[in-house]
Amino acid sequence: MNIYFCGSIRGGRQDVKIYQKIVKKLQNYGQVLTEHVSHDDVSEKGEDALQGGDEAIYERDMEWLAQSDVVVAEVTQPSFGVGYEIGQAMAMKKRILCLFRPSSGKVLSAMIRGAEGKLGSSLFQVRDYVEAEVEGILDNYFGELTKN
Ligand SMILES: O=c1[nH]c(=O)n([C@H]2C[C@H](O)[C@@H](COP(=O)(O)O)O2)cc1CO
């Protein structure tokens, strides 16, 4: 299974430790195409080692998104890129799980929360969580998926 993980980069790297926990867990279920999103050495300036700059990042990521079977997005730290990826994934009719931590004090965008259920048959889900629960939530989600 190809998994596309979305997390904030230029939107701010405050949650990188949580991204690491999520990516580590996701790797039990498939190949995480965007593992770099969880790397400590990617700063909020973005990936600087990639030849071709932003255009190459965009093209590579859209290709990976097209190849993915499931998209998991940590949406607590607002990010244009993550919002864009979710919109594109919806247009591609991908299966999407968004994870949000209400304890952050933030309120999730209506353009994400309000889209829940719009694709039908639970293809697009938003789960509120606390950090200690995240591994269990992913086990349940992928357990259900692999049952079908
Ligand atoms: O360097 C990058 N590499 C990269 O893969 N992305 C993608 C993956 C992330 O899920 C998302 C983050 O977007 P943003 O940088 O706007 O927070 O965009 C984004 C950047 C920088 O915008």
The ligand as an SDF file (V2000), in Angstrom:
LIG
                    3D

 22 23  0  0  0  0  0  0  0  0999 V2000
    9.7110   21.4380    0.7190 O   0  0  0  0  0  0  0  0  0  0  0  0
    8.5550   20.9730    0.6340 C   0  0  0  0  0  0  0  0  0  0  0  0
    8.3680   19.6410    0.3710 N   0  0  0  0  0  0  0  0  0  0  0  0
    7.1240   19.0730    0.3280 C   0  0  0  0  0  0  0  0  0  0  0  0
    7.0220   17.8580    0.0740 O   0  0  0  0  0  0  0  0  0  0  0  0
    6.0010   19.8660    0.5840 N   0  0  0  0  0  0  0  0  0  0  0  0
    4.6600   19.2660    0.6080 C   0  0  0  0  0  0  0  0  0  0  0  0
    4.5000   18.0960    1.5700 C   0  0  0  0  0  0  0  0  0  0  0  0
    3.7190   18.6290    2.7560 C   0  0  0  0  0  0  0  0  0  0  0  0
    2.6380   17.7450    3.0830 O   0  0  0  0  0  0  0  0  0  0  0  0
    3.1860   19.9790    2.3080 C   0  0  0  0  0  0  0  0  0  0  0  0
    3.5860   21.1120    3.2330 C   0  0  0  0  0  0  0  0  0  0  0  0
    3.1740   22.3480    2.6890 O   0  0  0  0  0  0  0  0  0  0  0  0
    3.6750   23.7730    3.3070 P   0  0  0  0  0  0  0  0  0  0  0  0
    5.1410   23.8790    3.0420 O   0  0  0  0  0  0  0  0  0  0  0  0
    2.8420   24.8140    2.5820 O   0  0  0  0  0  0  0  0  0  0  0  0
    3.4020   23.7320    4.7880 O   0  0  0  0  0  0  0  0  0  0  0  0
    3.7170   20.2210    0.9990 O   0  0  0  0  0  0  0  0  0  0  0  0
    6.1560   21.2050    0.7980 C   0  0  0  0  0  0  0  0  0  0  0  0
    7.3990   21.7910    0.8310 C   0  0  0  0  0  0  0  0  0  0  0  0
    7.6100   23.2470    1.1030 C   0  0  0  0  0  0  0  0  0  0  0  0
    6.4740   24.0160    0.7870 O   0  0  0  0  0  0  0  0  0  0  0  0
  1  2  2  0
  2  3  1  0
  2 20  1  0
  3  4  1  0
  4  5  2  0
  4  6  1  0
  6  7  1  0
  6 19  1  0
  7  8  1  0
  7 18  1  0
  8  9  1  0
  9 10  1  0
  9 11  1  0
 11 12  1  0
 11 18  1  0
 12 13  1  0
 13 14  1  0
 14 15  2  0
 14 16  1  0
 14 17  1  0
 19 20  2  0
 20 21  1  0
 21 22  1  0
M  END
$$$$
